[in-house]
Amino acid sequence: MPEIPLLDEAGNPLPELESFLTVRGIMLLPRDLPSVLNYRALGAPGQPILSDLFKKTTMKLHKNARGGTIAAHVFLQLLSFKRHRPDDASVNKAVFIVSRKLERLGPDTPSDRRNVRKFWNAFTPAAHLWGAARFLTAAGLEPQTDEEVPSFPAKVLLVGDLLLRATEQLNWKFDPDPWTLPTSYPRTVSEFNLPIPLPTDEDVKLLQEYRAPAHK
């Protein structure tokens, strides 16, 4: 499994800003490491602070955030099924349920099953990181001020690592090559202790409405 490039040549963790840009880049471009490294270089110390190119690149990349957020929904839905309803743990069923829930957000949300599946396929290598961000947000641990934003990816990394280990305990390979923490990266927790929520009553009800997608 590929490791997120979070260590310098001496094997030490990168400074907070470079780590922040690396994690942000991996989450927004999980299948394009060269572009992630270029993005990190644009914002690295010594470069013009908030150059126009860096701003434009950031704005362009952040258009991908919607897809990553949807992938997080699918990942956490699948994880819940894998833990509590393994017979219902399929990508198609998770995509269906997420699609139905997204319909509530209005016509501007890409809630069609094909769109949800497209985003899942695009962001799967970093789906556990997006899932970690959603988990932290739901727990009220997202940044509250601009000063807290750079430290948030460190929390995402650690929770993402725990979620990844949870998938391994369930013998679930949600992606053949998910992004992982480097082996020597410092971890503050050693065992998985995040509760995997039970499927909701709504989830169970929607499962009854599920029909496998028709294939031509």
MOWO-V927992 format. One record per backbone hydrogen bond with DSSP energy under -0.5 kcal/mol. CO is the residue of the C=O (numbers start at 1). NH is the residue of the N-H. If there is no record, write none. Layout:
co={CO	CO}
nh={NH	NH}
This chain:
co={2	4	6	8	12	15	16	17	18	19	20	21	22	23	24	25	29	32	33	34	35	36	37	38	39	40	41	44	48	51	52	53	54	55	56	57	58	60	61	62	63	64	65	66	67	68	69	70	71	72	73	74	75	76	77	78	79	80	81	85	86	88	90	91	92	93	94	95	96	97	98	99	101	102	103	106	109	112	113	114	115	116	117	118	119	120	123	124	125	126	126	127	128	129	130	131	132	133	134	135	136	137	145	145	146	146	148	148	149	149	151	151	152	152	153	154	155	156	157	158	159	160	161	162	163	164	165	166	167	168	171	172	175	180	182	193	195	200	201	202	203	204	205	205	206	206	207}
nh={180	6	14	11	8	19	20	21	22	23	24	25	26	27	28	29	32	36	37	38	39	40	41	42	43	44	44	47	51	55	56	57	58	59	60	61	62	63	64	65	66	68	69	70	71	72	73	74	75	76	77	78	79	80	81	82	83	84	85	88	89	90	94	95	96	97	98	99	100	101	102	103	104	105	106	109	111	116	117	118	119	120	121	122	123	124	126	127	179	129	130	131	132	133	134	135	136	137	138	139	141	140	148	149	149	150	151	152	152	153	154	155	155	156	157	158	159	160	161	162	163	164	165	166	167	168	169	170	172	171	173	174	178	4	185	195	197	204	205	206	207	208	208	209	209	210	210}
